[in-house]
Protein backbone atom coordinates (compact mmCIF):
# COMPACT_ATOMS: atom_id res chain seq x y z
CA UNK A 1 0.00 0.00 0.00
CA UNK A 2 1.35 3.39 -0.95
CA UNK A 3 1.27 6.24 1.51
CA UNK A 4 1.73 9.91 1.01
CA UNK A 5 5.14 11.18 2.11
CA UNK A 6 5.20 13.12 5.35
CA UNK A 7 6.21 16.70 4.73
CA UNK A 8 7.16 19.39 7.15
CA UNK A 9 5.03 22.56 7.12
CA UNK A 10 6.67 25.43 5.35
CA UNK A 11 7.72 27.99 7.95
CA UNK A 12 9.74 30.81 6.48
CA UNK A 13 12.40 32.99 8.03
CA UNK A 14 9.87 35.82 8.42
CA UNK A 15 8.05 33.80 11.07
CA UNK A 16 11.26 33.08 12.95
CA UNK A 17 12.27 36.72 12.83
CA UNK A 18 8.83 37.81 14.00
CA UNK A 19 8.86 35.37 16.91
CA UNK A 20 12.27 36.55 17.99
CA UNK A 21 11.18 40.19 17.78
CA UNK A 22 8.12 39.73 20.00
CA UNK A 23 9.80 37.51 22.59
CA UNK A 24 11.23 40.47 24.58
CA UNK A 25 7.76 42.01 24.82
CA UNK A 26 6.19 38.75 26.02
CA UNK A 27 8.87 38.48 28.69
CA UNK A 28 8.43 42.12 29.72
CA UNK A 29 4.62 41.95 29.88
CA UNK A 30 4.22 38.63 31.73
CA UNK A 31 2.29 39.05 35.02
CA UNK A 32 1.61 42.72 34.20
CA UNK A 33 -1.86 44.19 34.67
CA UNK A 34 -3.54 45.72 31.62
CA UNK A 35 -6.85 47.57 31.79
CA UNK A 36 -8.45 47.36 28.34
CA UNK A 37 -11.46 49.56 27.61
CA UNK A 38 -13.66 49.30 24.53
CA UNK A 39 -16.82 51.19 23.55
CA UNK A 40 -20.17 49.77 22.58
CA UNK A 41 -19.46 50.94 19.03
CA UNK A 42 -16.88 48.15 18.74
CA UNK A 43 -19.62 45.58 19.32
CA UNK A 44 -21.90 47.32 16.83
CA UNK A 45 -19.07 47.07 14.27
CA UNK A 46 -18.92 43.26 14.77
CA UNK A 47 -15.39 43.46 16.21
CA UNK A 48 -16.12 41.65 19.50
CA UNK A 49 -15.11 38.17 18.37
CA UNK A 50 -11.76 39.39 17.04
CA UNK A 51 -11.09 41.30 20.26
CA UNK A 52 -11.92 38.23 22.35
CA UNK A 53 -9.40 36.18 20.36
CA UNK A 54 -6.67 38.76 20.92
CA UNK A 55 -7.42 39.19 24.62
CA UNK A 56 -7.39 35.42 25.11
CA UNK A 57 -3.99 35.30 23.48
CA UNK A 58 -2.68 38.00 25.82
CA UNK A 59 -3.98 36.14 28.84
CA UNK A 60 -2.40 32.90 27.62
CA UNK A 61 0.95 34.73 27.46
CA UNK A 62 0.65 35.63 31.14
CA UNK A 63 -0.86 39.10 31.07
CA UNK A 64 -3.55 39.97 33.61
CA UNK A 65 -6.54 41.53 31.90
CA UNK A 66 -9.21 43.81 33.34
CA UNK A 67 -11.83 44.51 30.70
CA UNK A 68 -14.15 47.53 30.82
CA UNK A 69 -16.85 48.09 28.24
CA UNK A 70 -19.11 50.94 27.20
CA UNK A 71 -22.70 50.81 26.03
CA UNK A 72 -23.56 54.21 24.56
CA UNK A 73 -25.04 53.09 21.19
CA UNK A 74 -26.89 50.23 22.87
CA UNK A 75 -28.44 52.63 25.38
CA UNK A 76 -29.38 54.98 22.55
CA UNK A 77 -31.08 52.08 20.76
CA UNK A 78 -33.06 51.19 23.90
CA UNK A 79 -34.13 54.81 24.28
CA UNK A 80 -35.17 54.94 20.63
CA UNK A 81 -37.26 51.79 20.95
CA UNK A 82 -39.02 53.23 24.00
CA UNK A 83 -39.37 56.65 22.35
CA UNK A 84 -37.45 58.37 25.15
CA UNK A 85 -35.45 61.53 24.48
CA UNK A 86 -31.67 61.13 24.60
CA UNK A 87 -30.33 64.08 26.63
CA UNK A 88 -26.75 65.30 27.10
CA UNK A 89 -25.07 68.19 28.88
CA UNK A 90 -21.40 68.98 29.50
CA UNK A 91 -20.50 65.95 27.40
CA UNK A 92 -22.37 63.55 29.73
CA UNK A 93 -25.67 61.72 29.41
CA UNK A 94 -28.46 62.91 31.70
CA UNK A 95 -29.77 59.64 33.14
CA UNK A 96 -33.30 59.83 34.49
CA UNK A 97 -35.08 56.71 35.77
CA UNK A 98 -36.22 55.63 32.31
CA UNK A 99 -32.76 56.12 30.85
CA UNK A 100 -31.27 54.18 33.78
CA UNK A 101 -33.46 51.19 32.96
CA UNK A 102 -32.21 51.39 29.38
CA UNK A 103 -28.62 51.55 30.61
CA UNK A 104 -29.14 48.50 32.83
CA UNK A 105 -30.67 46.51 30.00
CA UNK A 106 -27.95 47.49 27.54
CA UNK A 107 -25.14 46.72 30.00
CA UNK A 108 -26.70 43.38 30.90
CA UNK A 109 -27.10 42.27 27.30
CA UNK A 110 -23.54 43.29 26.47
CA UNK A 111 -22.19 41.44 29.50
CA UNK A 112 -23.92 38.26 28.35
CA UNK A 113 -22.62 38.71 24.81
CA UNK A 114 -19.06 39.21 26.05
CA UNK A 115 -19.18 36.24 28.42
CA UNK A 116 -20.65 34.08 25.66
CA UNK A 117 -17.88 35.11 23.28
CA UNK A 118 -15.21 34.08 25.80
CA UNK A 119 -17.07 30.83 26.54
CA UNK A 120 -17.42 29.75 22.91
CA UNK A 121 -14.17 27.76 22.96
CA UNK A 122 -12.66 29.99 20.24
CA UNK A 123 -12.89 27.30 17.53
CA UNK A 124 -10.61 27.44 14.48
CA UNK A 125 -8.23 29.84 16.23
CA UNK A 126 -4.87 29.41 17.94
CA UNK A 127 -6.80 29.45 21.23
CA UNK A 128 -9.17 26.67 20.12
CA UNK A 129 -8.74 24.49 23.20
CA UNK A 130 -8.54 27.26 25.74
CA UNK A 131 -10.95 27.84 28.58
CA UNK A 132 -11.17 31.47 29.63
CA UNK A 133 -12.81 32.33 32.94
CA UNK A 134 -14.65 35.65 33.19
CA UNK A 135 -15.52 37.19 36.53
CA UNK A 136 -17.81 40.20 36.80
CA UNK A 137 -19.41 41.89 39.77
CA UNK A 138 -20.08 45.03 41.77
CA UNK A 139 -16.44 46.10 41.88
CA UNK A 140 -17.23 49.82 41.52
CA UNK A 141 -18.82 52.09 44.10
CA UNK A 142 -20.27 55.24 42.57
CA UNK A 143 -21.59 58.64 43.57
CA UNK A 144 -23.94 60.96 41.68
CA UNK A 145 -22.60 63.71 39.47
CA UNK A 146 -25.26 65.91 41.04
CA UNK A 147 -26.31 69.32 39.72
CA UNK A 148 -23.85 71.10 37.43
CA UNK A 149 -24.62 74.65 36.22
CA UNK A 150 -28.25 74.11 37.09
CA UNK A 151 -28.49 70.75 35.27
CA UNK A 152 -29.48 67.74 37.41
CA UNK A 153 -27.75 64.64 36.03
CA UNK A 154 -29.92 62.39 38.23
CA UNK A 155 -28.58 58.81 37.88
CA UNK A 156 -25.41 59.72 36.00
CA UNK A 157 -22.51 58.97 38.31
CA UNK A 158 -18.78 59.09 38.88
CA UNK A 159 -16.53 56.42 40.34
CA UNK A 160 -16.08 56.77 44.10
CA UNK A 161 -14.14 53.58 44.88
CA UNK A 162 -12.81 50.43 43.20
CA UNK A 163 -12.66 47.12 45.07
CA UNK A 164 -9.04 46.51 44.13
CA UNK A 165 -8.40 43.52 46.42
CA UNK A 166 -11.27 41.51 44.93
CA UNK A 167 -10.11 42.25 41.41
CA UNK A 168 -6.50 41.30 42.20
CA UNK A 169 -7.60 37.97 43.71
CA UNK A 170 -9.55 37.17 40.54
CA UNK A 171 -6.57 38.07 38.36
CA UNK A 172 -4.19 35.93 40.43
CA UNK A 173 -6.64 33.07 39.98
CA UNK A 174 -6.22 33.30 36.21
CA UNK A 175 -9.51 35.02 35.37
CA UNK A 176 -10.27 38.00 33.18
CA UNK A 177 -12.21 40.59 35.17
CA UNK A 178 -15.13 42.21 33.36
CA UNK A 179 -16.44 45.57 34.61
CA UNK A 180 -19.75 46.97 33.28
CA UNK A 181 -20.47 50.70 32.83
CA UNK A 182 -22.54 50.80 36.03
CA UNK A 183 -21.71 51.60 39.64
CA UNK A 184 -23.60 51.24 42.88
CA UNK A 185 -23.86 53.40 45.97
CA UNK A 186 -23.68 52.03 49.54
CA UNK A 187 -27.46 52.62 49.73
CA UNK A 188 -28.09 50.35 46.74
CA UNK A 189 -28.67 52.99 44.07
CA UNK A 190 -27.38 52.30 40.56
CA UNK A 191 -25.56 54.91 38.49
CA UNK A 192 -24.73 55.11 34.81
CA UNK A 193 -20.95 55.68 34.43
CA UNK A 194 -18.78 56.62 31.49
CA UNK A 195 -16.42 54.01 30.12
CA UNK A 196 -13.51 56.43 30.35
CA UNK A 197 -14.11 57.21 34.02
CA UNK A 198 -14.39 53.53 34.96
CA UNK A 199 -11.32 52.45 32.99
CA UNK A 200 -9.17 55.29 34.31
CA UNK A 201 -10.25 54.68 37.91
CA UNK A 202 -9.56 50.95 37.55
CA UNK A 203 -6.09 51.58 36.13
CA UNK A 204 -5.12 54.07 38.84
CA UNK A 205 -6.45 52.02 41.75
CA UNK A 206 -4.91 48.77 40.52
CA UNK A 207 -1.63 50.54 39.69
CA UNK A 208 -1.94 48.99 36.24
CA UNK A 209 1.05 48.79 33.94
CA UNK A 210 -1.04 49.85 30.95
CA UNK A 211 -4.39 51.46 30.27
CA UNK A 212 -5.54 50.75 26.72
CA UNK A 213 -8.48 52.58 25.16
CA UNK A 214 -9.76 50.95 21.97
CA UNK A 215 -11.14 53.94 20.10
CA UNK A 216 -13.24 54.82 17.11
CA UNK A 217 -11.63 57.02 14.48
CA UNK A 218 -13.42 60.03 15.97
CA UNK A 219 -11.88 59.36 19.40
CA UNK A 220 -8.29 59.14 18.13
CA UNK A 221 -6.41 62.41 18.79
CA UNK A 222 -4.95 63.82 15.56
CA UNK A 223 -3.24 67.05 14.65
CA UNK A 224 -2.67 68.26 11.10
CA UNK A 225 0.93 69.35 11.64
CA UNK A 226 2.35 66.38 13.54
CA UNK A 227 2.03 62.67 14.23
CA UNK A 228 0.81 61.62 17.67
CA UNK A 229 2.50 58.26 18.11
CA UNK A 230 4.22 58.95 21.42
CA UNK A 231 3.24 61.89 23.59
CA UNK A 232 4.52 62.95 27.01
CA UNK A 233 2.20 64.11 29.77
CA UNK A 234 3.30 67.71 29.32
CA UNK A 235 2.73 67.51 25.56
CA UNK A 236 -0.74 66.06 26.12
CA UNK A 237 -1.62 68.95 28.41
CA UNK A 238 -0.48 71.38 25.72
CA UNK A 239 -2.54 69.64 23.04
CA UNK A 240 -5.66 69.76 25.21
CA UNK A 241 -5.04 73.44 26.00
CA UNK A 242 -4.85 74.28 22.28
CA UNK A 243 -8.42 73.09 21.82
CA UNK A 244 -7.83 71.69 18.34
CA UNK A 245 -9.19 68.18 19.07
CA UNK A 246 -12.81 67.21 18.60
CA UNK A 247 -14.88 66.63 21.74
CA UNK A 248 -14.60 62.82 21.75
CA UNK A 249 -10.84 62.77 21.16
CA UNK A 250 -10.25 65.43 23.83
CA UNK A 251 -12.40 63.49 26.32
CA UNK A 252 -10.45 60.27 25.75
CA UNK A 253 -7.05 61.97 25.85
CA UNK A 254 -7.98 63.81 29.07
CA UNK A 255 -8.75 60.52 30.80
CA UNK A 256 -5.55 58.94 29.48
CA UNK A 257 -3.64 61.89 30.90
CA UNK A 258 -5.50 61.55 34.20
CA UNK A 259 -4.44 57.90 34.38
CA UNK A 260 -0.77 58.70 33.80
CA UNK A 261 -0.89 61.54 36.32
CA UNK A 262 -2.35 58.98 38.72
CA UNK A 263 0.61 56.65 38.38
CA UNK A 264 -0.25 54.42 35.42
CA UNK A 265 2.98 53.80 33.50
CA UNK A 266 1.53 53.87 29.97
CA UNK A 267 -1.79 54.84 28.41
CA UNK A 268 -2.54 53.76 24.84
CA UNK A 269 -5.21 54.98 22.44
CA UNK A 270 -5.66 52.36 19.72
CA UNK A 271 -8.00 52.39 16.67
CA UNK A 272 -10.16 49.28 16.92
CA UNK A 273 -11.06 49.40 13.22
CA UNK A 274 -7.62 48.02 12.30
CA UNK A 275 -7.50 44.22 12.46
CA UNK A 276 -5.16 43.11 15.23
CA UNK A 277 -4.60 46.69 16.39
CA UNK A 278 -4.25 45.66 20.05
CA UNK A 279 -1.50 43.15 19.24
CA UNK A 280 0.25 45.51 16.85
CA UNK A 281 0.27 48.25 19.48
CA UNK A 282 1.76 46.00 22.15
CA UNK A 283 4.22 43.91 20.15
CA UNK A 284 5.73 46.26 17.59
CA UNK A 285 8.27 49.02 18.15
CA UNK A 286 6.13 51.90 16.85
CA UNK A 287 2.66 50.48 17.47
CA UNK A 288 -0.38 51.66 15.53
CA UNK A 289 -1.96 54.13 17.93
CA UNK A 290 -0.93 56.81 20.38
CA UNK A 291 0.98 56.15 23.59
CA UNK A 292 0.98 58.58 26.48
CA UNK A 293 4.02 58.41 28.75
CA UNK A 294 5.57 60.45 31.56
CA UNK A 295 8.67 61.06 29.45
CA UNK A 296 9.90 59.75 26.12
CA UNK A 297 10.23 55.97 26.19
CA UNK A 298 13.30 55.78 24.00
CA UNK A 299 16.48 56.01 26.03
CA UNK A 300 20.17 55.97 25.14
CA UNK A 301 22.13 54.89 28.21
CA UNK A 302 25.19 53.02 29.47
CA UNK A 303 24.71 49.26 29.60
CA UNK A 304 24.51 47.41 32.92
CA UNK A 305 25.15 43.81 33.85
CA UNK A 306 21.39 43.17 33.55
CA UNK A 307 21.65 43.96 29.83
CA UNK A 308 24.13 41.19 28.99
CA UNK A 309 21.53 38.66 27.83
CA UNK A 310 19.77 41.21 25.63
CA UNK A 311 23.05 42.35 24.05
CA UNK A 312 24.10 38.76 23.36
CA UNK A 313 20.75 38.07 21.67
CA UNK A 314 21.27 41.16 19.48
CA UNK A 315 24.78 40.15 18.42
CA UNK A 316 24.31 36.40 17.94
CA UNK A 317 22.55 36.51 14.52
CA UNK A 318 25.27 38.76 13.04
CA UNK A 319 28.01 36.70 14.64
CA UNK A 320 26.47 33.55 13.15
CA UNK A 321 26.46 34.92 9.60
CA UNK A 322 29.94 36.41 9.93
CA UNK A 323 28.97 40.08 9.92
CA UNK A 324 30.44 40.51 13.40
CA UNK A 325 33.36 38.75 15.00
CA UNK A 326 32.26 36.20 17.58
CA UNK A 327 32.55 37.35 21.18
CA UNK A 328 30.34 35.20 23.34
CA UNK A 329 28.52 35.94 26.57
CA UNK A 330 31.64 35.87 28.75
CA UNK A 331 33.34 38.58 26.68
CA UNK A 332 30.24 40.79 26.64
CA UNK A 333 29.86 40.39 30.40
CA UNK A 334 33.54 41.26 30.95
CA UNK A 335 33.30 44.35 28.72
CA UNK A 336 29.81 45.49 29.71
CA UNK A 337 31.11 48.87 30.96
CA UNK A 338 32.20 49.66 27.41
CA UNK A 339 28.68 49.23 25.94
CA UNK A 340 25.93 51.72 25.28
CA UNK A 341 22.38 50.54 24.57
CA UNK A 342 19.26 52.09 23.10
CA UNK A 343 15.98 50.88 24.51
CA UNK A 344 12.29 51.51 23.98
CA UNK A 345 9.74 50.75 26.71
CA UNK A 346 12.27 48.54 28.48
CA UNK A 347 13.21 46.52 25.36
CA UNK A 348 16.76 46.91 24.01
CA UNK A 349 16.87 47.60 20.27
CA UNK A 350 20.53 48.42 19.69
CA UNK A 351 24.00 48.53 21.18
CA UNK A 352 27.55 49.74 20.53
CA UNK A 353 30.84 49.60 22.40
CA UNK A 354 33.89 51.85 22.72
CA UNK A 355 37.30 50.29 23.41
CA UNK A 356 40.12 52.58 24.59
CA UNK A 357 43.80 51.62 24.30
CA UNK A 358 46.44 52.84 26.74
CA UNK A 359 48.74 55.43 25.23
CA UNK A 360 46.76 55.74 22.00
CA UNK A 361 44.68 58.75 20.85
CA UNK A 362 42.34 56.37 18.97
CA UNK A 363 39.45 54.28 20.22
CA UNK A 364 37.62 51.39 18.56
CA UNK A 365 33.91 51.44 17.79
CA UNK A 366 32.68 47.84 18.01
CA UNK A 367 29.44 45.85 18.13
CA UNK A 368 27.29 48.57 16.52
CA UNK A 369 23.99 46.80 15.98
CA UNK A 370 20.29 47.74 15.82
CA UNK A 371 17.28 45.52 15.27
CA UNK A 372 16.05 45.38 11.70
CA UNK A 373 12.66 46.93 12.52
CA UNK A 374 14.29 50.17 13.71
CA UNK A 375 17.17 50.57 11.28
CA UNK A 376 15.34 53.20 9.26
CA UNK A 377 14.61 55.35 12.32
CA UNK A 378 18.11 56.62 13.01
CA UNK A 379 18.97 54.42 15.99
CA UNK A 380 22.31 53.45 14.47
CA UNK A 381 23.12 57.12 13.90
CA UNK A 382 22.27 57.95 17.51
CA UNK A 383 24.49 55.19 18.82
CA UNK A 384 27.35 56.34 16.61
CA UNK A 385 27.02 59.93 17.84
CA UNK A 386 26.96 58.72 21.43
CA UNK A 387 30.18 56.74 20.94
CA UNK A 388 31.82 59.76 19.27
CA UNK A 389 30.82 61.97 22.21
CA UNK A 390 32.23 59.44 24.67
CA UNK A 391 35.48 59.28 22.70
CA UNK A 392 35.84 63.07 22.72
CA UNK A 393 35.12 63.17 26.45
CA UNK A 394 37.90 60.61 26.96
CA UNK A 395 40.33 62.88 25.10
CA UNK A 396 40.53 60.75 21.96
CA UNK A 397 41.11 62.39 18.59
CA UNK A 398 39.87 59.57 16.36
CA UNK A 399 37.87 56.34 16.35
CA UNK A 400 38.19 53.37 14.04
CA UNK A 401 35.98 50.46 13.11
CA UNK A 402 36.70 47.05 11.55
CA UNK A 403 33.93 45.89 9.23
CA UNK A 404 33.34 43.33 6.51
CA UNK A 405 29.88 44.28 5.20
CA UNK A 406 28.96 47.83 6.27
CA UNK A 407 31.78 49.84 4.75
CA UNK A 408 29.53 52.23 2.83
CA UNK A 409 27.36 53.01 5.86
CA UNK A 410 30.39 54.18 7.82
CA UNK A 411 31.98 56.03 4.90
CA UNK A 412 28.78 58.06 4.47
CA UNK A 413 29.29 59.19 8.07
CA UNK A 414 32.83 60.48 7.69
CA UNK A 415 34.94 57.34 8.03
CA UNK A 416 37.84 56.83 5.60
CA UNK A 417 39.78 53.77 4.60
CA UNK A 418 42.99 53.15 6.55
CA UNK A 419 45.66 50.47 6.80
CA UNK A 420 46.52 48.17 9.67
CA UNK A 421 49.55 50.31 10.39
CA UNK A 422 47.19 53.06 11.61
CA UNK A 423 45.82 50.90 14.43
CA UNK A 424 47.11 51.03 18.01
CA UNK A 425 49.80 48.47 18.66
CA UNK A 426 47.61 46.35 20.96
CA UNK A 427 44.88 46.19 18.32
CA UNK A 428 47.30 45.34 15.50
CA UNK A 429 48.46 42.33 17.48
CA UNK A 430 44.91 40.96 17.63
CA UNK A 431 43.86 41.71 14.05
CA UNK A 432 42.08 38.67 12.54
CA UNK A 433 43.74 38.03 9.18
CA UNK A 434 41.18 35.34 8.33
CA UNK A 435 38.31 37.86 8.38
CA UNK A 436 40.32 40.51 6.49
CA UNK A 437 38.12 43.27 7.88
CA UNK A 438 38.20 46.69 6.24
CA UNK A 439 39.74 49.31 8.55
CA UNK A 440 37.91 52.66 8.61
CA UNK A 441 39.07 55.71 10.54
CA UNK A 442 37.29 58.91 11.53
CA UNK A 443 38.94 62.02 12.95
CA UNK A 444 36.89 63.63 15.71
N, C-alpha and C positions, 0 to 999 in steps of 0.2 A: 504494500500500500504506500502510495506516495503522500508525503506531507509537505506543506508549505514551509519554506525555510523561515527560521525565526530571525527577525531583523530588529535591530535596535532603533528606537525612535530617533528622528533627526532633531538634535538639539544644537543650535548654532552657537557661535561664540558670542553673539549679542546677548543671549540668555545668561551665559556665564558672567559676562561683564555687568549686566544689569543686577544679577544676584549679588555680586561682589560690591556693587555700588550702594545697594540698600542695606547690606549687612550692618554697617556702622549705625544707621538710624534705628534698626530693630534693636540692637544692643542698647543704644542710648535711651530708647523709649520704653523698654521693658519695665513693668511695675510702676509706670508713670500714670497719673490720673489726668484724663482728658474729659472736659465737658464739651459735648457736641450739641449744638442747638440748630434745629431746622424749622422752617415755617410751614404752615399748612399748605402754602402754595406748592411746596415740593411734592406733597401727596397728590394735589390736584394735577400736577404735571406728570403723574405716573412714574416718579423717581424713587418711590419708597423701597421697592424690591431691590434695586441696585444699591441703595444706601445700606440696607440691611446686610447685603452680601459683604460690602466693604467694612462695615462695623464689626461683623463677625470675624473677618480676617484680622482686624486689629486686635480684637480680644484674644484670638488664638495665638497671636504673637506676644501676648503678655501685657497688653495695655489695659488699663482699668477705665471703663467707659461709663460716664453719666450722660444720659440722653434726655434733653429737654425738647419739647415740641410746641409749636404754636398752632392756632386754630382759627385765625382771622377769616379766611374765605369760607370755612365751614360754618362759622357763626353767622356770617353774612347770609349764607344760603338758608340757614334755619330762620333767620329774621325775615327773609324774603318770602319763604313758604308760609309764615304766619302773618305776613303783611304788617310787620312791625318796623317802624322807622329806625334806621341805622344812624346813631348820633355820635359825633366826635367833637372834642374840644381840646386845645393844647396838645394835639397829637395823640390823644388817648380816647378810647371808647367810653362813652357814658353808659354804664351798665345798670339799668333799672331791673326790677324783678323779672320782667318778661325776657329781657336780654340775658339775664343770668341763667335762666332755664335753658335758653338756646346755647349759651356757653357750656353749661354742664353736659348737654346732650352731644354737642360737637366734640368736646374733650373726651367724653366716654367712648364715642364711636371710634375716634382716632386711636385711643389707647387699645381698643380691641383689635383694630386693624394692624397696629404696630406689633402687638404681642403675637397675633396670628402669623405675621410675616416672619418673625423670629422662630416661630414654632413649626414652620412648614418643612423643616429638614433641609432646606436649601438644595433641592435636587439639581443635578446637572451643573454643579458649581464646584470649585475647589473645596468648599465647606460642606459637601454633600452628606457626610456622615456626622456632622457636628450636632451637638445639642446645646443650645444657648438658653440660659435661664434669665428671665426678665423679672425684676422685682420693682413694683410701683407702690406708692402709698402716700400718706399725708406727711411728707417730709418738710413741707413749707408752711410756716405760720405767717399769716398776712395781717395787714392793717388797712383800713380804708384810706383812699386818697383824700377824701373829705371834700370841702368846698374850696375851689380855687377861682379867684376873681369872680365870685358870685355864682360859679357853676358847681352844682352838687353832682359829684361823680358816682354817688350811691354805692353800688357794689363793685366798682372798680377799685382794685387794691394795689398795694406795694408790699414787697417782701419785708417781713419783720425779722424772721429767724429761720435758719435752716438746720434741720436735725442732722448734723454732720456725722455724729458717732454711728447712727443707724445706717447711713449711707456707706460709711467706711467698712462697717461689718459686712454689708452685702457685697461690696467690691472685693474684699479679702476672701469671701466665699466663692468667688468666681462668677458672680452675676453681673449683668448689665442693669444699672438702675435707671428707671424711666420716670420722669417727673412731668406731670401734666401742667397746663397753664392755669392752674387754680390753686388758691391758698385758703387756709381756714384759720379763723380766729379762735382764741381760747374759749369763747362763748358758743362756738359751733357755727358761726356764720361763714358762708363761702364768699370768696372774692375772685373776680376775674383779673388775672395778672398778665402782663406783657411777657412774651417770650424772652425779650432782651433783659428785662429786670430779673427774671428767674435765673436765666443762664449765668448772668454776671454775679448774682448773689451766691449761686452754687459754687462757681469757680473761686470766688474770694474766700468763702467760708471753708471750703475743702482744701484751700491752698493748692489748687490744681496747677499742673505743669503747663497745660494749654487750655485755652478757651477757643472753640472753633465755631464761628457762625457760618452756616451754609446759607448763602444769600441769593436772592433774585438779582437780575441785572440792575434793577432800579436801586437796590440796596448796596451795591458795590461802589465805594467812593472812587471817583475819577476826577482828574483835573486835566484840562486841555494841554497845559504846558509841561507836564511831567508825569512819569510813571509812578504809581504808588505800589511798589512791590514790597518794600521794607520801609517802615516809617517809625521814627522814635516817638516817645510820648510828647516831647516838646514840639516836634513837627506836627503831630496830630492836633495838639491844642491850637497851633497856628492855622491849620487848615480849617478847623471848626470856626475859628474867629473870623476868617475871611468871609464865610457865609456863601461860598460858591457851590456847596454840595446841595443836592435836593434833600427834601425833608427826611425821606427814608434812609438815605445813605448817611446823613448827619446823625440820625437817631442811633443807627447801628454803630457807627464809629465812636460816638460819645460813650456808649456802653462798653465797647472794647477798651477805650481809654480808661474808663472807670475801673475795669477789671485789673488792668496793669497797674494803675495807681494803688489798687488794693492789694498788690503783691503777687498777682498772677504773672508768671514768667513771660508767656507769649500769648497774644491774642491774634487769631487768624480770621480773615473774612474771605470766604471761598465761594465762587460761583457754582451753584449746584447744577446748572444747566450743562456743564461740561462733564462728560462721562469719566468717572474715576477721579473727579476733581479732588476729593478728600485724600486719596492715596498719592496723587501727584503733588499735592501741597506738602504732605508730610515726608515723602521719600525722594524728592528731587531737590537739588541745590537751590534753585530759584523759585520753586513752587509755581502755582498758577493763580494765586490770589494776592491778598495784601496781608502782611504780617506786622503787627504792632509790637515794638520792643522798647525796653527802657533806654538802651543805647544800641548802636549798630551791632549786629551779630557777628560781623566778619572782623576777626582780630588777627594781627600779625604780632607774634610774641616769641620770646625765647622758649625753646623746647625744655621739657622737664623729663624726669625719669619715667613718669606715667605715660609719656608719649612714645616710648620705644616701640611698643607693639604696632601702633598706628604707622609710624615711620617705616618700620620693616615691611608692613603690608603694602605701603606705597612703592617701595623700592624693588620688592621681589619680582614683579612682572618685567621690569626693565633690566634687572640683573639676569633674569632667565633668558631673555632674547638677546643679551649682549650689549644693550644700549649703555648700561652702567656696569662698572666693575663690581664684582661680587664683594660684599662686605660681611654680611651675616649679622645676626642679632647681637653677638658679643661685641663686635666692633662699634655698632651703633650705640649700644649701651655705654661703652667706654668713652665715646666721643660726644655724648649727648649734649654737653655744654657748648659744643661748637654749632649746634643746629638751631635754625629758626623755623617755625611752622606757621602756616596760615590756616585758620579754622573758621568754620561757619556753624553756629548753633551747636558748638561742642564737638563737631566732626572735623577732623583734620583733612584738608584737601591739597596741601602742598608742603614741601620742605626744601631747605637748602642748608649748606654747611660752609663755614669759613675756617680754613686751617692756616695757622700762622707759624712761620718758621723762624727760629732764633737767629738773629743777626741778619735777616733778610728784609728788604723793604717791600717784598711781594707776598701776598697771601693767595691761597688756592680756594676758588669757588668749587664746591663739590656737591653732588647729590641734589642738584636742582631738579625738582619734579613736582608736577601738579596733575591732579586727576583730569582725565580726558574731558569730562563734562564741564570743566571750568577753564579750559585752556584759552578760550576766546574771550575771557573776561578780564584779562590783565593780571591774573594772579602770579604768573611767572615773572612778569615785569616788576611787580611789587616786591617779590622775594629778592630779585636781583638788586633793586635799589636799596633794600634793607641791608644786604650783604655789603654793598659798596659803602653805605654809611658806616657800618661797623668797621670796615677796613680803614676808612679815613680816621675814625675815632681812635683806632689803634696805632695811628701814625704811619700806615702803609701808603705807598705811592702808586701801587699797581696791584691788580689781581689777575690771576690766570686761571684758565679752565682747560681740562683735557676732555675731548669729546670725539666720538666716532660718527655720530649721526645728526648732530644739531649745529654743525658749523655755521650755516647761514643765519640761524636765529641769533647766535651770539655776534656775528659780524655786523648784522643790522643794528646792534646795540653798542657799537664802538670797539669791539674786540678786533685785533689784528693777528694774523698768523705770525708765529714765532718758532724758534728752534729749541731743541732740548737744552742747548747751551745757556738759554735765558733763564732756565729754572733754578731755584735755590739748590744748593749742593745736596741737601738731604732728600729733596724730591727727585733729583736726577738719579740718585742711587736706587730709587724704588720705581723708576719708570718701567712699565710693562711693555717690553718690545713685541710681545705676541699680539697685543691689541693694536699697537701702532696708532695710538690716539693722536689726533690733531691738537697741537698746542696753540692756544689763543691767549693773547695778552691785552689788557686794557689799562691805560694810564689813568689814574684818578685825579 
